[in-house]
Amino acid sequence: MGLGDKLSVLVVACLAVWSMLLANNWTNGTPHLKGLQNARSIIWVIAHPDDEAFFFGPSLTNLLAPPGRDEQKSKKVYPTGHILSLSTGESGNYEGQGELRTAELKESCRMFSIDDDHCVAIDDPSVRLGLFHPRIEADLPALSLCSRLVDGPDQTWSSEVINSIVAEKVKQWNADAIITFDPLGVSSHPNHASLGQALLSAPSSFPQIYLVPTTPLPFKFTSLILLPFKHLQHNILPSSLLHLLPSYPGAGTGPISRNKTVFLTSPPPSFILTRLAFDAHQSQQTWFRTLYAFFSHYLWWIELVPREKYRAKGVQLGSGGKTEL
C-alpha cells in the first residue's frame, strides 16, 4: 500500500470516528422536531415489512420510547408509535410468506417499543380487490383502480386507496403526525414512491406529514461519511452560505430546507437497535441486504421534510414517479 493509499485510509477512518462521536449529540433542534416530539401519536406508513428498519430507523429511535423504559420512573412522555405496512411483502421470491413476514414485522416493532396492536401489515383480500372502503365497494368502476394495491416492483398503487386506508388508521389511532417516503420512494421502488405521491396530495384534514428525501445513489451508501457535512448544513452554517453545499432532489440546501427539515441521527446504541430490528426479518437476510444495512446512511441519519416544503418548491409528479424540484 502506497503513501497515498495509507493517507486515504487514515482520512476515511478519522472521518468515521469523528462522525460516530458526534452522532451521540447531533439531533436537530428545530421547531419542527419539537412539534414531532410533542406529538402524541405518530404513524409510519411503509410499503413492506422491513422498510421500517431499512429507511426509518433514526426517526423511530429518536422519537419513540427506548426499550425497557420504566414508565413509572420516567419523566419524559413519549408518543405512541404505529407501523402501517400496506402489504405483507408476498411478491416475487417471497410469495406465500405473508404470515411469516408479518410476524417478523411485529418482532421488529417490539424492538422500537411498538405494541403488536399498533403494528399492522395489510393483507385483506378486500383491499386487493378494491373493496376496502364502503364507498369504493359501491363504485364498481373503481375496482380496477384499487386492485393496483398489490405488492410488486412493477406495481403503482392508487393514491385514492392509500389515502383511504391511512385516513381510517389516523382516525383509529388518533394520529397527529405521519412519516413516510418521498415521491421518489428512496429506493425507486414504485410501491414506495406511490406512498409519497399519495400522501403529498392527501387532504388538508390529514395531520402533519413528513417525507424522507431520496438521496442520490453516489451518496446513499456513505454510511457516516456525510454526517459532518449534514451537521454543517443543518446546525452551523448561516443561511447565506448554504448555497456552497451541494444540492440534490428532495433535500435542498436553501433556507426553506434548513428551517423546516428535521435532521435525526443514530448514535451507536440506536444503530445497533435498528440492526437488531433488521435482524428480526430473518426471511430477508441476504449478503447484499447485510451490506446495505451497514453502508446505507438511512440507518445512521435521515432527514424528515414537511410536505409543505415540497409544495413550496413546486414539486411536479411526472411519469414513473419522478420528482422535479
Secondary structure, DSSP 8 states (H G I E B T S, - for coil): --HHHHHHHHHHHHHHHHHHHHTTT-----HHHHHHHT-SEEEEEESSTTHHHHH-HHHHHHHS--TT--TTT------EEEEEES----SGGGTT-HHHHHHHHHHHHHHTT--GGGEEE---HHHHTT-SSHHHHT-GGGHHHHTT---STT----HHHHHHHHHHHHHHHT-SEEEEE-TTTTT--HHHHHHHHHHHT--TTS-EEEEE----HHHHT-TTTTHHHHHIIIIIS-GGGGGGS---TT---SHHHHHH-EEEE--HHHHHHHHHHHHT-GGG--HHHHHHHHH-GGGTEEEEEEHHHHHHTT-EE-GGG-EE-
